[in-house]
């Protein structure tokens, strides 16, 4: 048997009065079954009660036949309250069977309804106990906290026992059951999947209501938070049981500690796009924004993560902005830990790419300045990607494009990213260089990134990276000194020749042809001579013979001026 650990539920010792108490209850039920058939008043209500009593009688006999019922502490909580209900029903039965009864009908009707409701609740508890199977296994085994790697059947049985205690037991039972549940959930993802399958997750979520005792509510929030973040299966179960609405209510009015747990769960649940839309349906957009505005750093990090997840839902974006998300997100860009900054930047990037309305709102809130500040101040390239994406989207606006084009500091940053950034950063930076109207002086200043752009031309993935590299390189080659510098770079020239080779079928010839044409556009004899020495003439001739678009034009530029120079020299002579 696995050892008993912290959080293990310790049952109270069995008492010698258990069996006589159960026998007494069964005897009273038998009497009530007979007397309920002989009542003279409220016959209809007693017919309903007779049906419930009959079900109760069967359940009690099943409990009595269970080998370990007397060891289960929940039975000791149910039987006394059940005896009290039955004694009350016996008194009411006697009154309703008395032909001389002349009491108040409304009062009797109320008493019968209350007793019937109590009986239904206790029947439900007994049914839960019997269905869980906990009465058929020794209490000592059931209550041992499973350790990692425990037998699956034992773990499932333990889970059913925990949820039985949650639903039937009092506050202390619930607290200890929840403590054990949280401990189990924190073991591994497998345990969370078993809890989602075997446990009553809906009841666990019910414990998040404000009517629950505070310590029970906090433990339930911990359990739901772990379930929401542990696995796809458990996260889906929490959402299907209505957990998102309860978590958002906690996020709105709970203690800061509870809010942190709720926000972590909401962030995880909204990872699934089909769940994210429901945040708006529950009125949760303003709740998430307020958590970002005034929460602790931990709360802000998870709340902004949920907003990031929600921004991908097309129908919610406008509402999110109208609720005031943009100024809050921009503030998080410049005054938060790295993880929070990244999530806020991703949200801004998504909104900036969603249309002119969103871009104008970002610009109105000085988003351009804050994005630039984050890019320039960031000590690592890891946090630049999404701010750069946002700037790329904002640059669709001509005024913003002019501002970015005239910023030498920003242009130098783009050159640095093309040389040393990740492939994604290189692509975004190259696209910006290709599309911005950069001055010749700034183009010369970042000319050293041309070798990296040539390398990017060889990259078939991600989609669009070759086009971005060619566009940026063609823009830089407008400057004469950059053309000469590229031709002095042996590795870059060799790469261009390899890409021009008709035997190289991996690279589209459109890309190297565009760059050779750009290099030759200035009429520099030095550049032309360098290309001829590298073997460009033969490659271009082969491509022209194959009728590759652009090859004849590049070949003419490579050879045309040379022929004219020969004719000119002959004429002078």
TORLUM-994154 format. One record per residue (C-alpha): x, y, z. Coordinates in pm, whole numbers, plus 32768, in hexadecimal, padded with zeros to 4 digits. Layout:
<atoms>
XYZ
...
</atoms>
This chain:
<atoms>
800080008000
808E81587FA3
80EF822D80CE
8004832C8161
808584888113
802785F28158
7EC6863080E5
7E5984C88116
7CF884AC8196
7CF2840082E9
7BA1835F8339
7B0E83768494
7B0E822E8554
79DB81598518
78E281558633
782B802E86C7
76E180E28691
76F580D68514
76417F8D84DF
75267FCB85DC
74F181268543
74D6809883E5
73EB7F85845E
730E808A8509
72FF815C83CD
72A0802F82F6
718F7FD883F3
70FD813983EB
71018139826C
70427FEE826C
6F3C80818355
6F1E81BB8281
6EEC80EB8147
6DBC804E81EA
6D338188828C
6D5882598150
6C5A817680A8
6B5981B781BA
6B63833081D5
6A1783ED81B5
6AA485468173
6B8A85C0805E
6B79846F7FB0
6C2584EF7E74
6D53856D7F32
6D6E84287FF3
6D6C83617EAF
6EA184227E43
6F3B83EA7F9A
6EEB82767F87
6FB1825E7E42
70DB83107EE1
70C482368018
70C280FE7F43
720081727E91
729981C97FE1
724A8070806B
73007FC87F47
742980B27F6F
7442806E80E6
743D7EF880AE
75547F1F7FAD
761B7FED80A8
75E67EE181AF
76677DD780BE
77A17EA2806E
78CC7E06811E
796F7F4A818E
784F803D81C0
788D80698333
79F480DA82F0
798A81F9820F
7976834382CD
787383CF81DC
777782CC8248
7796835183AC
773884AD8331
760E84368262
756383448353
751984368473
7483853D838D
73C0842F82D6
733783AD8422
72C5850D847B
720D8530832E
716583DD8353
70F6842784B7
705B856A843B
6FAA84AA8325
6F2B83A98422
6E8D84C184ED
6DF1855783B4
6D7584008347
6CC983CB8494
6C1B851C8475
6BAD84DD830F
6B288384836C
6A57840F848B
68F18441841B
68CB85498528
69ED861A849F
697A8781847F
6AC8883C846C
6B18894D8375
6B2A88C58213
6C2689C48197
6D0A898082BE
6CF788068288
6D3188308115
6E6888FD815C
6EEA87FF8257
6EB886E18162
6F68879D804A
709487EE8126
70AF868981A2
70928608803E
71A886F37FCC
728B867F80E8
724285158093
729985557F23
73E685F27F84
744084D08067
73D683D57F5F
74BC84857E6A
75DD846C7F61
75A182F97F97
758982BD7E22
76D183767DF1
777982A37EFC
76FE81607E61
775481C17CFB
78B4822E7D5C
790080D17DDC
79B281567F10
78E3807B7FF6
79727F437F54
7ADD7F857FA2
7B977FA480E7
7BAD810A815F
7D1D80E181AE
7D6B809A8041
7C82819D7FAC
7D1182BC8074
7E8082818027
7F00839B7F49
7F7082FA7E00
80DD83357DAD
815A836F7C47
814682297B89
803081997C62
7F40809C7BD1
7E3E81497AF6
7D1880967B98
7D8681027CF3
7DB1826A7C80
7C5A826F7BDE
7BC081E17D1A
7C7282E87DEA
7BE883FA7D06
7A8583777D24
7AAA83707E9E
7B2A84D97EA2
7A0685577DD7
791284937EAC
799985487FDF
798586957F2A
781686687EDD
779F85C38020
788C862F8132
788E876B8200
798A888581F0
7AAA87C2828A
7A6C869881A6
7A698783807A
7BA8883480E2
7C6A86F48118
7BE4865D7FD7
7C4A87947F14
7DA487977FB1
7DD586307F40
7D4786807DE9
7E3687A57DB2
7F5986CC7E22
7EF085BC7D2D
7EC286B27C0D
801C87427C41
80BD85ED7C16
80A585D17A9C
7FCB860B796A
7F4B84A67978
7EA584E67AC9
7DEF86177A3D
7D6785457921
7CE484417A16
7C41854F7AEC
7B9985E179B7
7B178487795E
7AB783F97AB1
7A69852D7B81
7938860E7B8C
79DF87447AFC
789287F77AF0
786F87DD7C6A
79D588547C97
7980898A7BCC
784689B67C9E
792A89E27DCC
79B48B207D28
786C8BD07D76
786E8CE07E7D
77848C137F54
789F8B1F7F9B
796E8B3B80D6
7AA28C168085
7BAB8B0E80C9
7AE78A0D7FFF
7ABF8B087EE4
7C348B537EDD
7C9389E47ED2
7B9289A67DC0
7C268AC77CFA
7D7E8A287D1B
7CF888DB7C9D
7C3D89777B76
7D6F8A467B1D
7E4C89107B11
7D4588517A4A
7D2F89707951
7EA389787914
7F0188077931
7E85876D77EC
7DA387A076C0
7CAA86A27746
7C8A873E789E
7C7F88A07810
7B65883C7726
7AA3879F7845
7ABC88DB7919
7A3789AD77F9
791B88BB77A8
78AC88C17914
788C8A3D790C
79D18A8779BE
7A2A8BBB78F0
79068C877974
79538C2F7ADE
7AC38C807AB1
7A738DD37A1A
79918E247B42
7AB18DD47C2D
7B968EAA7B57
7AA28FC87B7F
7A578FBE7CF4
7B338EBD7D9E
7C628EF67E7A
7DA98F427DC7
7E268DE37E12
7CEF8D497D79
7D018E377C52
7E5F8DBD7C00
7DEB8C547BFA
7CB58CAA7B2E
7D7A8D747A2E
7E708C5779F8
7D4A8B6F79B4
7CA08C6878C9
7DE28C957804
7E008B1E77D8
7C928AE7777D
7C998BFB7675
7DC08B5C75C0
7CB18A9F7504
7C158B94740E
7AC18AF07430
7ACF8B4475A4
7B5C8CA47580
7A1E8D3074E5
795D8CDD7624
7A208DE276EC
79508EF07648
780F8E2B767F
785B8E2077F4
78A88F9577F9
7A138F4C7843
7AC790447760
7AB291657854
7B11907B7970
7C52901078C0
7CAB91777867
7C7B91E879CF
7D5590C87A49
7E669143795E
7E3992A779D5
7E3F92747B4D
7EAE91127B9A
7FF0908B7C2B
8108903D7B33
80A88ECE7B3F
7F3A8F1F7AFD
7F93900D79E2
806A8F05793A
7F4F8E057925
7E378F0078E3
7EF18F9777BB
7F318E347744
7DB98DFD773B
7D8E8F44767B
7E958ECF7584
7DC88D92754F
7C878E577523
7D168F46741E
7D198E31731A
7B9B8E1E7326
7B288F057211
79D58F5772A8
7A6C8FC673F3
7B8390B07383
7AAA91E67362
7A0791AF74B5
7B5C917C7551
7BD492CB74CC
7A95937F752E
7ABE92FA7692
7C0D93AF76A4
7D0892987666
7E039357758F
7E849459768D
7EA193477795
7F60926276A8
804A937A7640
809293CF77AB
80EF926577EB
81E7927D76CB
82C293747785
8290932378F4
827E91A9791C
835690727937
83C68FD377F1
82B88EC577E5
81A28FC5780F
824190AC770D
824A8F93760E
80DB8F3F763B
807390AD762B
814690E074F2
80A88FB2744E
7F4D903E7496
7FAE918F7402
804690E472D1
7F0390217290
7E2F915B72B3
7F19922871D7
7EF6912770C0
7D7A912570D9
7D2092667020
7D3A93DF7013
7C4D94167138
7D3193557223
7E6D93F5719B
7DE2955371CA
7D8395067332
7EE19482737A
7F7E95B972DE
7E95969E73A3
7F13960174E6
808096477487
80B094DA742F
81BD9527732D
829E95CF742F
826E94B9752E
82B493A67431
83F1945473BE
845B94857527
84319312756E
84F892B07438
8618939D7485
8624935675FB
860191DB75EB
8743912C7658
86E68FF77590
86638FAD7434
856D8EB574CF
84778FC97531
8485908B73E9
83C08FAE72FD
825F901C7350
82AD9191737A
8356917D7225
822490D07193
814A91E57220
822892F27188
8221923D703B
80A592497041
809E93B770AE
818B940D6F8F
806993D36EA0
800995376F02
80D096346E33
811397246F56
81989606702B
826995836F0A
830696DB6EE0
835A96EE7053
83FB95967052
84B695DC6F0C
855397166F9C
85C2967370E2
8733961D70BA
872F95677208
861094887193
86AF9444703F
87F693E370E8
873092F771C7
869892537093
87F3921C7002
886591817148
873790997150
877490296FEA
88D98FCB7046
88A98F30719D
87378EF171DA
86718DAE71C4
85E78D477072
84958DDD70CB
85308F287136
86068F2E6FFD
84D28F056F24
840B90196FD1
853491076FCF
857E90BF6E60
841490FF6E06
842392516EB4
856692AF6E01
84C5924F6CB7
838D93216CF0
840E94576DA4
849595856CE8
85EE95846D83
86E996946D32
8824963D6C6E
88F596966D9D
883B959D6E79
884B94976D66
89C494BD6D61
89C794A66EDE
8926934C6EDB
89D592CB6DA4
8A8C91C76E73
894990FE6E94
894090AF6D1D
89FD8F676D46
88F18EF16E3A
87E38F526D41
888A8E806C34
88888D596D25
87148D8F6D65
86D68D766BEF
87378C066C0C
862E8BC26D19
84EF8B266C8A
84478B3F6DDF
839E8BEE6E87
82BD8C636D6F
83118DBE6CF2
84728DD06D7E
85168DC56C24
84368ED96B9F
84848FB16CCF
85FB8F786CA6
85F68FCB6B31
852491036B6D
860E91826C80
874991326BBA
86C491D76A7D
8674930F6B4A
87D3931F6BDD
887592E76A86
87E894306A08
891794C86AB7
8A5194A469E0
8B3D94626B02
8A6093426B75
8A7192A46A1C
8BEA92AF6A25
8BF1922A6B89
8B1691016B2E
8BF590AB6A05
8D2490B26AEA
8C7F8FA96BC8
8D028E626B36
8C0C8D856BF3
8ADE8E506B88
8B4A8E4F6A1A
8B7D8CD66A25
8A268CA96ABE
898B8D7C69A9
8A398CA868A0
89BF8B666943
885D8BED6943
887E8C5167D2
88F78AF66771
87E88A54669B
883789076742
87CB89956891
865689546890
861C89A869FD
862B8B2369D6
85428BE468F2
86198C9D67F1
85438DD4681E
85FE8E29695E
876D8E2368ED
87108EBE679C
86748FE56851
87B2901C691B
889E8FFA67EF
87C690F56733
87D391E4685C
894F91C36872
8971921266FF
887893306700
898294376753
8A5F93E4662E
8B9493A36703
8CA192F66638
8D3A92716778
8BF891BD67DD
8BC9913B667C
8D2C90BA666F
8D04900D67C0
8BCA8F5A674A
8C6F8EEF6605
8D998E6666C5
8CAD8DA467A8
8C078CFB667C
8AC28DBE666C
8AC98DD264EE
8AA78C5B64BB
89988C3B65C3
88CF8D59652E
88FC8CCE63CD
88768B7C643F
874B8C1E64E9
87078CF763B8
870D8BC162DB
860C8B2A63C7
85338C6463A0
85408CAE6515
84988DFE6551
85978F126591
86C68E4C6518
86E88EFB63C5
86CF90536465
87DF8FFA6561
88B98F67644E
889490A1637B
88FC917964A2
8A26909864E1
8AA1909E6376
89FD91CC62CC
8AD892E36354
8C119217631B
8BBE91FE61A5
8B7093726195
8CBF93BF6236
8D7192E86135
8CBF939D6014
8D0694EF60B3
8E7794A360DC
8E9094255F73
8DE995645EEE
8ED796435FB4
900095825F32
</atoms>
